[in-house]
Amino acid sequence: MIIYVDIDGTICNNTNGVYEDAKPRQEQIDKINKLFDDGNKIVYWTARGGTTHIDWSELTKKQLNTWGCKYNRIETQKKPHCDLFIDDKSKRIEEL
């Protein structure tokens, strides 16, 4: 299964654009890591920089790696094509 996971508000607190201040939500990260370990493809997705056109990719990769996130790839701006999308405004990790 391909699972897209939104970053801000889902696996870390929502910082309203101050991404350097993001703090991980380890319980949610652990659940996503289990989905990865179970053989699912995890794609972290973010709209960071969508309106400001600032490239947040290096900070985002560093955060995911520091937080111990397991994933296959990161995507930005592109509309997700997946089997399941986990987001703070749609399917919540608590519902899995």
Secondary structure, 3 states (H helix, E strand, C coil): CEEEEECECCCECCCCCCHHHCCECHHHHHHHHHHHHCCCEEEEEECCCCCCCCCCHHHHHHHHHHCCCCCCEEEECCCCCCCEEECCCCECHHHC
